[in-house]
Structures are given as structure tokens and as C-alpha cells.
Amino acid sequence: MIKIRLGSYKTWIVLLLLTAAALLTHGYHPYAEDSEIYLPGVEKILNPLLFPIGQEFFRSHASMTLFPNLVAFSLRVTHLPFEVGLFAWHVASIFLLLLGCWQFSGLLFESARARWGSVCLIAALLTTPVAGTALYIMDQYLNPRNLAAFAAVFAVVRILERKYLRALIWIAFAACVHPLMWVFPFSFGALWLVIEQIEHRTGWRIEGVSALGCFIFMSIPLASSASPAYHESARMHAYFYIQDWQWYEWLGIFAPLALLWWFARLARARSKILLAHACLAFALYGVIYFLVALAVDLPASFESLARIQPLRSLHLLYMFLFVCVGGFLGEYVLKDRAWRWLALFVPLGIGMFLAQRSLFPASAHIECPGRAPKNPWAQAFVWIHENTPVDAVFAIDPDYMRWPGEDAIGFRCLAKRSRLADMVKDGGAVSMFPPLADEWLEQVRAQNPWRNLQAADFARLREKYGVTWVVVQQLGVDGLTCPYQNPAVRVCRLN
């Protein structure tokens, strides 16, 4: 077995430089997308007075992970400002993922250029979509999946080294920060052990493999029968259902499996036995999870089971695939020719950079801690945080995160104020936690059609839900006092 050592300070320097390059390529948006689900849990721990209503839409996730406790504890211990602490965690997550991939590649390839080919490819492709799962390899903001990603890589490395106790420690860490993503390195480890036992003919029985499969699926909370409100939320998330995927997303399932089978043949021809075995094991792992996805996604009676999202297993498979692709490119194509490395990674990096700019066109590419936001929606949310009472309750367009120029910035996590339920992120929470569905749907319907609401409608929201402030785009609504406005929105107090 190859010994993995960080024998030179140069290795650390290059990994740090690649971390910086990855950050510059993919950007950083601390309050975007799923930050609206995960950050309020951290903020609530740091200031218990926040979010007097609507906690259920983020506590549902926070109650199943130690992520908010871990981040809040680190901020209290280090006394770092909130945004600085988030940025430090995000940068550390990128570095640790690259370090894990460097170790991973070192197990599979002998040459240094192969190992750096793997790490460079991962760094360049961090925000590559993983088929139709709505996942990236790593998001542009801190969240539990980023922590679970590097933990999964370290766990698989330890499994291939047969250091199973250390692997379990990494899997346990992943389970503490994310209630689902730990299942995938754990199940790969179980599959690897089964394959090894079969190869050594030590007589593992099929009953043992079946029991292991039962344990894996029993470890995931299942839903009860779906209510109409839950059905409405779930169908908004097409990535739950494999039958709703586009043809190119299906290609994202089968093309990696074909590549892994081909890599296994190449590796065996070059006497890279561990690499060949790992490729075949990951190909089998992908097939198994695809069959599981068909079983829970296609029957209509199993709709509520689709939230298990078995094809999120592709996240770990894609990381392994990119390690293999980068290793083969580095060893057999790029070699020691600097111009070849530049010819591959410079255009690739530029392409990924432009893709990210198209996703967040109205925001700074890297939203540095302490810097005033460029986005007008974010500017309004910051004003709200600084100028409204901590117990204020807001209403905002339930579909606000999909508005052009809003850049998927979360109101709750940036403004640090309560709001009524929205369609996008609270709808996502409902899709995972069906008991929230009826309350969610009632609040969303009470705010629609948002752009036609008038003063009487806002008075109704105040009477029923205690709304004291609104964020509106429409002009000419009588009875509203609006102490803040910018070209995108107005922030108004309900009289």
C-alpha cells in the first residue's frame, strides 16, 4: 500500500494557491440559495431573540445536524465577526477537499503530475452540476454539504487504505453535519468490504449483505402518506423525480459509469490494480443507487420517499471520477508540458468563471466580509437588519428569490428578521419535512398574487400573522410608509 505523506511545504503552498484559484474562479456568495435554510440556525444560536415566528422552516433542518452548533461555537471561541467566520469556514472547506483529493489520487497514481492533475481538475470543476441532483461538487457558500464533501473523500481514502476506524470517524463527522450525505461513503465502504470478502472467498453470506442494505435505508427517516399540500411542494422540486430529468441529466448518470468501466480496463492494462478495483466498485455503487432511485421515484404511491434522493450518491461518484480523469490526463496527456496544462485549465477556469457570473450577475463575484453589497436586494436586506426591530415580522413576494437581479439572496439569513413562508427555500424545507406542508401552503396562498396586493390585503396579513413590515416592488400602494427604497424594492412599515 502506498504511504500518503505531506512531505514538503511546497505541497501545502500549491494546495493553498489552488484554493485561492478555486475561490477566484467559482466566487463566494455567503447569503445565497441554501444559506437561507442553514444560516438562520447559526444566527438563532448566537442571538436567541431572532426569528420569533417562522422558525419551523429552518429548525427542521437545524434539528438534524450539528452544523449550526459547530459554526456558532467556532465563532464564539475565536471571536471572529460573523461574516469573517463564514468566509474562513468556506475557504477551509475548499482546502480540505483539495487535500483529500490529493491524498486520494496518491493512492491511485504513482506520479506527481497525475496527482496534481486530479487536484487541479477538482479545483476547476467545483461548481459543476452533478447530473440532475441540484448539487455542485462544492457550493459557493458555506453549508453542511461542503463539510460532508471533504469528510466523504477522507473516509473513502481511509477505506482504501484499510484504516476502517479512521474512516468511521470521518463518516461520523459527516453524519453530524449532514443527515443524508454520510450514507454514501458509508455504503461505498460496505460495498468495498463485500467485494474484498468475495475476492478473498471468506464466505460472506447474502443474508449479511441484505441486512446491511436494510440498515442503510432504515437510517433515513421516511415520510408518511403525502398530503395535497406536500404534493404541491414536492412537485416543485423536479430533481426528486428521475422521470422528470432531462435527457442530458440522464446522460450524467450513465456516462460516468461507462467512463469508470473504461478506466478500470486502462488501469488493469497498466497494472494499477487498486485503481481498477476502485473504478469497478464505484461503477457498481452507481448502478445500485440508480436501481434504488427507480424503485422509490417511479411508483406514484412512493412519492414521499423520493425525498431520500438516492441519486445524490452521484456526488461522491463524481468526485472520484474527476480524480481519475485528472490523474489520467496528468500522467498520459499533459505530462511535463507546461503549455498543455495552461491550454486545458485556463480556458476551463474562464468558462467556469463566466458560468458563475451568469448565475449572480447583479452581485460581486466574491462578496468579501465587511464590504457593502452591490446587489440592490441585498442592500435593502442589510438596511432592514440595521434599522428595524429584532421582533419585526416581514412579508415579501413568496417567489422573490427567482426575480431577475435578486441573485437567489436569502432574506431571512441576511436581514436576520422573521418573514412569512416563501415558495423557494421554505418550499424546499417542506419537501423534506411533510408536517410543515399545510402551514406553508396557507401562508404562501395568503400572500398571492403578491403584485396585486393593496393596503387592505397587507392589513389582513397584519391581522392574521402579525406582519409589521413589507418588502414590495410595486408602486402606488396607499397606506404604506416606506422609509427605504432603491431601484429594485421599497421597504415599508404597515401603519
N, C-alpha and C positions, 0 to 999 in steps of 0.2 A: 504494500500500500504506500502511495506517495505521501510524504510528510508535507503538510501545509505550514509554511513559516512566513512571517513578515520579516524577512531577514535584512531589509535595507530601509533606511529612512527615505530613500528615493521612491520606494513603493508608496509610502504614505503621502509624499508630496504629489506624486502623479494622481493618486486617488483623490486628493483634495482639489487638484486642478480640474479633474474630470467632474467632480461635484459642482464646482463653480461653473464649468461649461454647461453642465446639465441645467443648472438653475437659470443661466442666461438664455439657454435655448427654449426651455419649456415655461419659464415665467413663474410668478408666485402671486396668488390671489387669496389672501387669508380668509376672506369672508364669503367666498363664492360657493355655490352649489351645496354640497352636503355639509358644509360648515354650519348651515342653518339648522341641521339636525344635531350635530355633535358639540359645537362650541357653547350653546346655552347651558349645557350641563356643567361645563367648567365654570362659566360665569356665575351660575347659581350657587356653586360651592364657595366661590370667592366672595360673593355678596348675596346672602340669603334673602334680601329684600326684593331682589329682581323677580320679574315674571309672576305676579300674583295670580294671573289666570293663564291658561293655555299650556301649563307645564306638562300636561299629559302627552303632548305631541313630541316633546324631546326626552322626557323622562322615560318613556317606553324603551328607547334605545339606551339611555344612560344607565338604566337599572340592570342591563345585561352585560355591562362591561366596566372595567376599572379605568378605562381611558380618561374620563373626566377627573377622577380622583388622582390619577398619576400626574396629569398635566397640572392640575391645581396644586398638588403637593410640591412639584418641582418649582413652580412659580413662588410659592411661599418660602421655600428653603433658600432659593437663590436671590429672592427679592428683585427679580427681573420685571420690568414693565410687561404687561400682558402681551402686547404685540411683539416685543423683542423675544419673549419666551416662545411664542408660537413659531416665529421665524427660526429660532435656534433648533427647536424640535424638528422642523421640516428639513433643514439642512442636514442635521444629524441622520435623519431617516434616509435621505439620498445617499449620504456617505456610507452608511451601514449596508444599504442594498448593494452598492458597488463593491464594497469589501466582501460581502457574501458571495457575489458573482465571481470575484477574483479568486476566492478560495474554491468555489465550485469548478471553475474552469481548470484550476490547478490539479484537481482530481482527474479530470477527463483528458487533458492535453499536457504534453511534456514541455513544449517550447514556450518561451516568454511571449513571443509575438502572438501565439494562439490565445494565451490568457488575456493579453491586452486587447486583442480583437474582440473577445467576448465582452469585456468590461466596457469598451468604447461603444459597442453596438447597443448594449443595455442603456448606457447614458444617453445615446442619441434617440432611443425609442421609448423613453419613459412614458410619454403621453400617447402611445399607440393604442387605439381601441382594441380590446380583447373580444374579437368576433362580435356577437350581438348582446353581450352581457352588460353593457353600460359601464364597463370598468376600463380604466387605464392600468398600465403596469404600475404607475405611481401618479397620484393626483397632484394638482398644482397648489395644494393647500394641505395643512395638517389634518389628518383624520385617522381613525383606527386601522383602516386598511393599509395605510403606508407603513405603520409599525408591524402589522401582521405580515406584510410582504417580505421585509428583510428577515423576520423571525422564521418564516417558512423556508427561505433559502438556506439559512444557517442550519435549520433542522434537517433538511434533505442532505446537506453536506455531511452532517454528523451521522446520518443513517448510512450513507455510502461508505463512511469510514468505520462503520460498525461500533460507533460510540453512542449506544442507544440511550443511555441515561442523559447525556448532554442533549440528544435530540428531543427527548421528552421534556427537558427543561425549556427548550425553545418553543416547543408546541404548547406547553403550559403558559408561557408568556403570551403567545398568540391568542390562546383561548381567553386570557384575562383582558385583552384589549379588543377582541372582536369575537362575537358569539358564533360566527359561522366559518370564518376563513381558516381557523385552526384545523377544521375537519379534513382539509385537502392534504396538507403534509402528513397528517396522522394516517389517512387512508393510503397515501402512497407508501408510507413506511410499512404499513401492514401488508400491502401488496408485495413490496420488496422482500419482506421476510418470508412470505408464502412462496415466492418464486425461488428464493435461495433454498428453502427447505425441500422444494420439489426437485431442484437440481441436485441436491445432495442426497435425495431419496431417504430422508429420515422419517418418512411416513406420516406427514401431516394428513389428517382426515378432512374430508369435505365438510363434515359437521362443524369443525373448528372455523373454517372459512365462513360458513353461513352464520355462525354465532357472531363473528366479527362484524359482518355486514349488518346484522340486526342491531348490534351495539352502536354502530355509527349512525344509523337512522333514528334510533331511539334517543340519541343525544341531541337531536334537533327538535325544538318544540313544534308540534303540528297544529294546524288550525282546525277549528270545528267547522260545521257546515257554514257556507258563505251566505251572508245576508245580502239583500239587494244593494245596500249602501256599500258594502265591501266589494261587491261585484263591480260597481261603478268605479271605485278607486283602483281595483286590480287591473281592469281592462285599460286604464290609462298608462300602464307600465307594460308595454309590448314585449320588453326584454324578458319578462317572466315566462313567456309562452313561445316555445320553439317554433310552433306553427305560424307565428306572426313574423318571424325573422325574414329579412330579405335574402335573396339568393347569395349575395356576397358575404352575408353573415354566416350562412350555412357553409360557404367555402372556407370561412375562418375556423370551422370545426375540422373539416376533412383534409384540407391542405397541410396543416401541421402534422396530422397523423401520417400522411404519405411521406412527408419530409423526414419524420423520425424513423420510419421504416427504411428509407433510403440511407439515412445517416448510419443506421445500425449496420447495414451492409458495407458501407465505406469503412466504418470503424473496424469491423471484423476483418476486412481485407488488409487493414494496416496494423492488425494485432493490437488494437485498442479495445481490450476485452471489456473493461469496466464501462467505457463509453457505449459500446454496443449493447451491453445488458441494460444500461440505464435508458437508452433510446427505446428499446423494446418494452421496458417496463412502463415508461411514460406513454407509449402508444397504447398499450393495454389499459392503462389508467384512463386515458381519454375515451376509449371505446366503452368502458364500463360506465363512466359517468354520462356518456351520450345515451346509452340504453336506459339509465335511470331517469334522464330528462324526458325521454319519450314516455316512460311509464307514468310520470307524475304530471306531465304537461298536456298530453293529448286527451285523456278521458275528461269529459266535462265535469263529471262528479268529483274529480280530484282538483278542482280549480284552486281551492285554498291551500293545497300542498305545493303549488307552483312557487310559492314564496321561499321554499327551501333553496331554489335556484341552483340545482346541481351543476349547471354548466359554468358556474363561477369557478369550478375546478380548472377551467382553461387558463385562469390567471397564473397558477403555478406552472402549468404546462408551457405557456408562452414564455415565461422567464427561462425555463430550461431550454426551450427551442432557440431563443436568441443567444444563449450561452453557446449552444452547439454551432449555430450559424456563424457567430463571430469567431469562434475558435477555428472552424474550417477555413473561413475567409483569411484570418490572420496567418494561418500556417501554410495554406496552399495557394492563395491568390495574392494577398497583399505582401506577404513575405517581408523583406527588409527594404522595400522600395518606398521611401517617404512620399513620393508623388502619388502612389497608389492609395495610401492611407488618406491623403488630403483629397484626392479625387472622389473617394467614397464618402468620407464623413463630412466634408464641408458642404456639399450640396444637400446631403441628408439632414444636417443640422439646420440649414437655411429653410428647407422645406418644412421641418417640424416647427421652426420659429414662426413662419408665415401662417401655418395652420393655427397656432395658438393665438396669434394676433387677430385672426378672423373670428375666433371664439370670444375674445374680450376686446373688441375694437375701441370701446369708449373708456377703457381703464389703462393705467400704466402697465407695462409688461411685467415689471417687478414692483409690487406695491410694498415699498420699503417701510419698516416700522417707523412710526413717528412722522411720516410725511403725509401732508394733507391729500385726500383722494382727488383724483382727476375726474372721476365719474360723477355727474350731477345727482344721480340717485344716491350714491354713497355720501356725497356732501350733505344731502338732506338728512340721511340717517345719522350722520355724525352730529348735525345740528340738534336733532331730536335727543340724542344721548346727552348732550351738553346743556339743553335748555328746557327739558320737560321733566315733570315729577317722576320719581322712580316707580310710582304705582300707576302711572298713566296707562290707559288701555287704548290701543290703536285699531283702526280698521284701514285696510289698504286693498286695492284690487287683488282678489284671490289668485289672479293669473299674472301678478306683477313681474315675476321672475322670467317670464317669457317675452316681456316687452322689448322691442329693439332699443339698444343702448343701455338697458338695465344690467346686462352682463351677468345675470344669474347671481347677483349680490343678495345675501340674506338680510332681511330687515331685522329679525329678532336678534341675530348674533352681533350685528354691527350697531344698531340703535340701542340694544340692551333694554328693550321695552316689550311689554306684552302686546300681542295682536290677535285678532280673530284668525281662524284657520284659513290656510291658503290651499290652492289646488295642487301645487307642485310638490313641495317638501313635506307638508303635513299629509298630503295625499300619499306620499311615499311611506310615511310612518304608518298610516292606516293599512296600506297594502301588506305590511309586515305584522301588524297588530290589529286583527279584525274587531276586537271590542271597542275600538275608537271610532268605528265607521259611522255610526248613527249620529253622534255628536258632530263629527267632522262635516258630514253632508248637510246637516241642519245649518251650521254656521256658514258654509260656502253658499248655500242657496239664499240665506238671508242677505248676502252681500251682492247678489246678482240680480239684474245686469248692472255691473258696477258703474259703467259710464253714463247710465241713465238715472242714477240715484240723485234725489233732491233733498232739500233740508228736512222734509218730513220723514224721508227714509233714514237719514242719519239720526234723527230724533228717536226713531224706532230702535235703531241699533243701540243707542244710549240707554233707552228704557229696558231693553231685553238683556243686553250683555254688559252694560256699564261702560260702553265706548265713550271716551272723552276727547279723543283726537282722531283726525283722519288725514291720510296722505292721498291727494287727488291729482288727477291730470286735467280734469275738465274745468272750464272757466264759467263764471257767471252763476255759481250756486249761491243763492241767498241764505242769509243767516249764519254764514261761516266767517270767523275771524282768522285770518291767515298771517301769522307773524313771520313766516319764512316762505320764500318761493325762489325758484330758479327756472331756467328754460325748460326743465323736464317736469317738475312737480311743484305742488304747493303743500305746505304743512299747516293744517287748520285746526283750531280749537272749536269744539261744539259748545255753543252758548247755552 
